[in-house]
């Protein structure tokens, strides 16, 4: 079985707002209906009836670098990228 990473989102008008990702295993090919069905079943099994209206936005194969955040924000402490200054004066 291959491990996949699924990203989900709840509708804007939902009582319980859910955004995040979770891991699941599937024998089906990535992007197929069977793969999405396995992801949906794992989501319902994990989050219960609150996840009935949630939608799976994307499914990707889990790599060594990928992490499951489960709705947690990730902080970025890298220095800001230098941006190119734009010309504000018109030369026409």
C-alpha positions, 0 to 999 in steps of 0.5 A: 500500500502507498501512503498519500496525503490528502488536503481537505476544506469545509464549506464557508457556511459550515458549523465546524470549520475545518482546513488541514491535511491527513495521511491515508493508505490506498492501493488505488492509483493516485488521482483515481476515483478509488483513491479519492474514495479511500481518502473520503472514508479515512476522513470520515473515520478520523473526524466523524460526522463533522466531516460529512460536508467537507471536501477533499481539495487535493491528494498527493503521494507522501514523500519523505519531506511532506508533513501532516499539519492537521490544521496547524499554522506553520511559522516561517522564520527565514529572512524576508526575500529582497524585492526589486524596487519599482520605478515610480517616475514616468519618463514619457 
